[in-house]
């Protein structure tokens, strides 16, 4: 492995520590190297808190070494004042002569301006190290800024014979198709994404909480499609201060401060309108755990980036058929006695 790649790889590994906690900011890691030795490192932990470069510089015990060091960062240092000062100014202030960057920031507030400022200050700037890996690290952030929509993950579980739910149920709660380990993994995923979306029937049939109770992390924003306002106000989705957006054909006064209604035209392109609503709410990623109709709507409209599909170890014999995906881009994993299929949409 080349030396620059070695240290950018470390930046990426550090940045992953912030997954689920940095929204709306990107995941960023940084290391500072002097004479082939890391003397400082850091990552961005939460919006409003110091950025990766700041944490890396602050971790260096002997600041005099910075004048002879190289700072590595997975994403272009910011050049604007937000909740914190520009990171490129801090690099210039500490007279760090060499800057190695994984990839350019797609945010129009930065988008090459940080690099330009560093070059104008006389720094030796290297760009595009492990660029694909750095892009994958921030696929949510890049999708939001470049495609003007959130990164969309579809998730469902289906039986061996291809059903996502039985024909009849005796209780208003989920029928588990997968094992405990798979269900815990889903809660981990929820903690990593900014929002979770379901349709009306899922709430009516299962009364889900849509939270992170089997993992440590923040609860995602809840998005619920409720065209004709059929969902009971006693449902779990109304039970806590977590931000909840109800997508309906009407707008009603909010029952609680955390509830917001958004109106769309259900006779037109539903998925496209929902995606626009989420973008307006600055939601960078959403995991869709709805029923077949909701999932198929997004599939047919080609508004999806990943599909994570569990195959449980049982047969339901009848019920609601699983959605249909027409793609061969597939990865397979085993979760105890479940199979996890991961599809990617490269269109």
N, C-alpha and C positions, 0 to 999 in steps of 0.2 A: 504493500500500500504506500502511495506517495505521501510525503510528509504533510502537505496541505490537507489531503483527504483524511488523514489520520485525525487531525485536530478538528476539522469540520464535522467528522463523524462523532466526536466527543460533544461538540456543540449540539448536534441533533439529539443525542442521548440525554443531555441535560435538559433540553427544551421540552422533552416529553413529560417531564415532571409537572409541567403546568397544564396538561391536557384536562379540559373541563373547568379550569379556574381563571383563565385569562380573558375570556370574552369581554368586550368585542376586540381585544388585542390579539395579535398572532402569538404562536409559540416560538420563543427565541432562546437560544443558548449561546454562551460566549466563553471562550478560554483565552488566557493571555500566556504567551510562551516566551521564555528567555533562555537562550542557549540550549534549545531542544528540551526544555523542562517547563512543565506547566507551573506557573507561579500564582495564577488566579483563575477562578472560574465562577460562573453564575448563570442563572436563568430567570426569565420573567415569571413571576409567581401569580400576580393578580393585577387586574386593571387598576390604575391609580397608584400602584406601588412601583419601586424602581425597576427599570428595564434590565435586561440581561447584562449589557455592557457596564452599567452602573454597578451591579452586584459583583461582576468580575473584577473591575478596577478597585472597588472597596475591599475585596478579599486579598489584594496584594499587600503583603506586610512591608516590603521595602519599595516604596513608591519611586525611588530613584532609578530602579530597574526599568520602569515604564518607558524611559527615553531611548532604550535600546531594544525594546520588546516588539512582538507582533501580537496584535489582537485578532482573534478569529471570531466571527459571528455568523450564525446560520442565515440571517436575514439582514438586508441593508439597514444600517443604523438610521434612526429617524432624524429628520432635519427640521421638525416643526415643534412648536409649543403645544402640548395637549395638557394632560393632567400632570405631566412631568416635562422637564426641559429637554431639548434635543440631545440625543446621545452623541451625534457627530461632534457637537461643540465640546463635550466632555473629553472625547478622544483627542481633539486638537489642544485643549487646555492642558492635558497631561503629556503632550508632545510625544505620543506613541507614533513612531515613524512608519510602521507597516500595518496595513489593514487587509485581512482576507475575508471575503464575503461569499456565502453560499449562493444566494440569489437576490435579485432586485425585488424590492417591496412593490406590490401592485397597487397599493393605496395611492390615489392621485395626490395626497398630501405629501408623499415621499417620492415614489416612482423615479428614482435616479437622482433626486436633489441632494440626498445625503452623500452619495458617491461624489457628485459634482463638488460639493463643499469640501470634502476631504481632499480631493485632487487639487483644488484651488489653494488649499492650505499646505500643499507640498507633500502630502502623504503618498507612500507607495501602495496603491490599491490593486488588489487582485480580485476578480469577480468570476463567479460561475463554477465554484468547486462543489462537487456532488450536487449539482443544481437540481437534478430530477428527485433526489432523495429529500432535498430541502423543500421542494415543491410538494412532495407527498406529505411531508410533515405538516405543512400548512394548507392542505387541500381544501379545508373549510374556508379559510381566510381568502385564498386565491379565487375559489368559486364565487364567493360573495362579492368580491370587488371586480372580478372580470366578467362574470355572467349575470350579475345583479340579482342573485337569488341565493338561498341557502344551499349548502351541501346536503343532499337528500339520501338517507339510508332507509331502505325498506327492510322490514323484519317480520317474519312469521314462522310458525312451527306447523309442520304437517305430518300426518300419520304415514306409515309405510305405504298405505294404499291411496295417498294423495288427498286427504281431507284435512281442513284446518279446524273444524268443529263438528260435533255430532249433529244428527238431525233433530234430536230432542234433548232438552235439559230439564232436570228437576229443580235446580237451584240457580239463583242469580249470582253466579261466580264462575271463574274460568274452569274449563276441563283441561287438565294438564296433559299435554302430549309428550313433553320433554322431562328430563330428570332434574334433580335439584341443582346440579352443577351448571347445567345450561341456563336455568332460570337465574342463578346468581350472576352468570356472565352477562345476561341481559341487563341486570341492574347496574353492573359496571359500565356497560355501554351507555345507559341512560345518564350516568354521572359525567360522561365525556362529551355528550351532545348538549346543545343549548336548549333544545325543545323536543317535545314528543307530541305526536299527532295521532288521533284516532277518530273514527266516525261515530255516528249516532248509535248504530246497532251494537257496536262493541260496548258502549257505556250502558245501554239498555239491558244487554244480555249478561254482561260480566261485572258491572259496577266496579271498574278498576280504579286503583289509587294513582297510578301513573307516577309513582315516586321512586326513590332510591332507598328502599328499606332493607335490602339484603347486601348493601355495599356502603362504603363511606364516601360521601361527596354531596354536592349540591343537587337539589331536585330540579329537573328541567322545567322550563316553561311549558304549560299544558295547552295544546291546541285541540279543540273539539269541533268537529263539523256537526252542526245540529240545524239542519235546514228549516224544519218546522217547529223548532223549540219543543221537542218531545221529551227531552231529558228531565227527569225529576230533579228539583232543587235540593233534594235530600241525598243526591248521589255524592260519592266521595270526591269527585272532581271539584266540588264547591266547598270542600271542608277545611282548607288551610290557606295561609297567606301567599302561597305560590301563585305567581302571575298565571292567569288562565284566560285564553282568548277563545271566545265562542264565535264560530263562523256560521252565520245564519242568513235567512232572506229578509230579516227584520232586525232593527236595532232597538234594544230595550234598555231602560235605566239599569245600571249595574246594581246587583244585589249586595255586593261587597266591593271594597276598594280594589281587590286583586282581580276582579272579573271585568273583562272588556268584551264588547260585542263588535264584530266586524261584519258588514253586509256585503254579500256578493250576489251576482245573478246566476242562479243555478241552471238557467236555460242556456248559458253560454259556457265557455271553456273553464270548467271548475278548477282543475289543477293549476292552470296558468294564473287564475285570479288568486288562489290561495297562496301560491308562491310569491305573488306581488305583495300580498298582505304581510307575509312573513318578512320580506325584504324591508318593507316600510317600518316594521317593528325592530329592524336591525338584528334579525335572527340569522346567524351564520350557518347553523346546522340543525337538522331535524331528523329524528328517527321516527318513521311511520310504522305504527303497530296496529293499524286498523284491520277491519275485516276485509273480505275478498273484494267487495265493491270499491272501497277506498283505495286499496293497494293497486287494483287493476286500473283504476282511473289514472293514477300517476304513471303506471307502466305504459299504458296506451298513449299517454300524452308525452312520453319520453322525458318526463321530469323525475329522473332518479340517477344516482351515481353508483350506489352499491345496493345489493340485496343480500341479506344474511338470512339464510333459510335453514332451519333445523328439521331434520328427519328423525322423528321419534321411533321408539321400538315397539309400536303397537299398530293394530288395524282398527279403524272405526267402522268399516264396512259401508257406511253411508253418511251423508251430512253435506256440509258446504265444501265444495271443491277448492283446492288451493289455486292461487293466481297463476297465470301462464306467463313465463318469461322466455323470450326468443333470443338467447345469447349463449355463446359457447365459452365466454370468458369466465371460467369457473375454477375455484380453489376448494379443496376438501380438507376437513379436519375432523378428528374424533373427539367428542366430549363424553367420556365414559362410554355408555352404550347408545349415545345419540351421534348422528352425523351432522356436521355443520358445513353447508355449501355457501360459498361466498362468490357472488356474481358481480362483475364490474361493467359499467356502461361507458364505453369509450366513444360514443357518438357525440 
